[in-house]
Amino acid sequence: MSTPGNEYGNQYGNEHGNQYGGYQEQPYGAQPRNGAGLASLILGIIGLLLCWFFGVGLIPGIIGLILGIVGMKRAKRGQATNRGVAIAGVVTSVLAVIVSAIFLAITIAVGTAFWNNGGADLTECLQNAGDDLAAQQQCQQDFNENLGVTVE
């Protein structure tokens, strides 16, 4: 019982008689829908590049993760041919989300520490100093002393 074009029948192949399995051929004339996987990879890379800027990489990372999952599902159904690109998009997007979240947490922690250690006082002092350079330098010196920083 062999399938035309496959002398081994379905013994070594899939249900369509393809002896190599795994890859499902597209219907005649149908183009693979690879856009989601590729967009995921691009957004993941952009997210990694932007993660240093106050967690901005979260946005493209999350969108890239969603598109990567869509791309992987399309590849599994045989509608796309770039499963590897979609997987790479998911990986880079997850990394972008994680690294962006870490940098956002660090930014918030540093900002909070700055504000709690006299940042508000420094801002108010500099506003009161106006254009007086000596008063501005005194504000900076007082702030450094409050932090315990010695500047020579």
PyMOL commands that set and color helices and strands:
alter all, ss='L'
color gray80, all
select helices_A, chain A and resi 35-50+58-77+83-129+133-147
alter helices_A, ss='H'
color red, helices_A
deselect
rebuild
show_as cartoon
